[in-house]
Amino acid sequence: MTDPIRIANCSGFYGDRLSAAREMVEGGPIDVLTGDWLAELTMLILARSRLSRPGGGYARTFVKQMEQVMGTCLDRGIKVVSNAGGLDPDGCAAAVSEVASRLGLDPKIAWVNGDDLMSGDLIASGALQAVAGGPGLGDPSRYLTANAYLGCWGIVEALDRGADIVITGRVTDAAVVCGPAAWHHGWERDAWDALAGAVVAGHVIECSAQATGGNYSFFTEMDLTNPRFGFPWAEVGSDGSSVIGKHEGTGGEVSIGTVTSQLLYEIGSPRYLGPDVSARFDTISLEEAGPDRVRISGVRGEPPPPTLKVGISELGGYRNTLAVALTGLDIEEKAALAEAAFWDACPLGPEDFAEVSSQVIRTDALDPSSNEEATAVWRLTVKDPDEGKVGRALSGAMVETALASIPGMYSLSGGPSAGEPYGVFRPALVSSELVPHSVHIDDQVIEVPSKAPGGEVSIDPPPVARAATPVDGLVELPLGTVIGTRSGDKGGDANLGVFVRSDAAWAWIDGFLSTEKLTELLPEIDGLTVDRHSLPNLRALNFVIQGLLGEGVAASTRQDAQAKSLGEWLRARVVGIPGSLLDRSDP
């Protein structure tokens, strides 16, 4: 039996803390340095970067981090595995190699591709399948990117061949953890439970400090003496179980609460589908394993589906957003007049644009004690394929109404003089046997199949003891008094995870928070399809709200385009909470 492997995270997105790589390498013992640089929005950003700088569609911050830590990693035998290659893993590998030469170092660098479907004929052949209920495949001539989400086995191959640094294109977020774990422990491709455990560990640490107190609902209960939260690591055992932790002396905390919160981030049903394994989130068991240590065990896995997810981004067109302050009394009437005056001044009408979104955002308070508390917002967003329509004519029309509109008129945003491009995200599927990994190392190219072994696995979630549902007197309080949440984007959908910290609270929230009640509390989702999933092992619910974000993050006209704050809105709603749940310490 092999010893556990400690895999550290140093990035949760393109733009995360630059010093994190050095902090993780120098702050304590680790075996692998990894991180996640890619998101659906990032692929669009990298596509635009590549248009202006051919071959440059990768995360340049990773290259800078390698300059800071490469020598130490080589001295200590720390492997580096990164998906920072984005659209150009070869370009990223070349940039890292150039840094190594400048530093007088000679690491063995491998890069993995095969995910980029724009360079082959799969799109033209009709191999892509639209996702049921999704926006469809659209017009392939408008695609900027089309990347399959590969798994971990290209990474394993590169490490097997002695790579010190492995740079990939689009792999799943968890693959950069699962790959080193599978390599270190020598797992076979049908080691479903071990692979599922590593995927869960990867999901927990993929978003950096979100596992150590970042974006945590109960942050006021944490020791915030050091607000610079440490980044997490996962110590993965030979059976796939893991311990989540952080380096000593760093800020934040690792607790069952912070880990549960991150487990609920951007998921769907309890069957978490991936290219290597389908991890059953309804089998996860969590337990405290010491200060800032949480053990994850019991995770079961099933064979993955025969298809890979494909993320497609395309240029949707151009947009412009205008915002006007509405202050004091008669807010709705002021919004109506401001909008009417604007369209009267604008040379184009609402019917001339592909899409118009008009919102009155009631941020004003009754009997306001400050000018800002008295202010609501009228927000207008227009979209169109024609860049010329959404530029200067709009901002000019808004300026023209400055003295001929509502009392107290002033703009919070006059809008840019030119429209800004936006992207549309389209999810699709492709047969896994059509998209192998290509591993480039030592002037060789090794093809690694993506298709997983067959087989069937029958899994029954472990029984969970059910507490009695509280029936005592209700107290009107914000729902967040007893629940924590974590929400985020999944293409055009949003997910909203809800968790509690006692069996009694779980018995209550499971019965109380139906899809109907959620819609009542969050009126914005009325009319949308909402899927509800129960995870009693985590005392959690997960809601998937279909279509809330329209055509994806880059195209959404919501003020919170990524639904990051959706859960905190829910926590702020006042409901009747059983009095017996109040002031109850965690079990």
URQUI-V703654 format. One line per field, one symbol per residue. phi: phi as a letter, one per 30 degrees, with the letter a starting at -180 (. if undefined). burial: + if it has 24 or more other C-alpha atoms within 12 Angstrom, else -. A space follows every 10 residues. Layout:
phi->???
burial->???
This chain:
phi->.ddecccccb acadkdeddd dddddcdldb cbcblbccbe dddddddddd ddbeicdbdd ddddddddbe dddddciddb bbcddhdbdd ddddddddde dddicbddcc bbbjdddddc cddddiddcd deiddidice dcdcbabddd ccdddeddde ciddbcccdd cdedddcdde ddddcidddc dedddddddd ddddcdchdd cbjdhcecdd dddcecdddd dcbbccddcj dbbcabddic diacbeddde ededdhccdd dddadcacdc ddcdbcadbk dhbbccbidc bbedddbcdb ccbbddkbbb bcbbdccidh eddddddddd dddddddcce ddcdabbbbc cdcdcdhdcb edddccbcbb bbbaddeddc cedddddddd decbbddida cdadiddbdc dbcccbdbbb eddcbddccc ahicbcccdc ddddkbbcbc eddbdcdddd bdedbdbeed dbccbbbacb idcbcbcbbb bbddddeddd ddcddddddd dbeecejcdb ccbcbddchb bbcccdidci cjedcdcddc dchdceddde dddcbdceed ddhcddd
burial->---+++++++ ++++++++++ ++++++-+++ ++++++++++ ++++++++-- ----++++++ ++++++++++ ++++---+++ ++++++++++ +++++++-++ ------++++ ++++++++-- -++----+++ ----+-++-+ --++++++++ ++++++++++ +-++++++++ ++++++++++ ++++++++++ ++++++++++ ++++++++++ +++++++++- --------++ ++++++++++ +++++++--+ ++++++++++ ++++++++++ ++++++++++ ++++++++-- -+++++++++ ++++++++++ ++++++++++ ++++++++-- ++-+++-+++ +++--+---+ --+-++++++ ++-+------ ----++++++ +++++-+-++ ++++++++++ +---++-+++ +--++++-++ ++++++++++ ++++++++++ +----+-+++ ++-------- +--------+ --------++ ++++++++++ ++++++++++ ++++++++++ -++-+--+-- ++--+--+-+ ++++++++++ ++++++++++ +++++++++- ++++++++++ +-+-++++-- ++-----
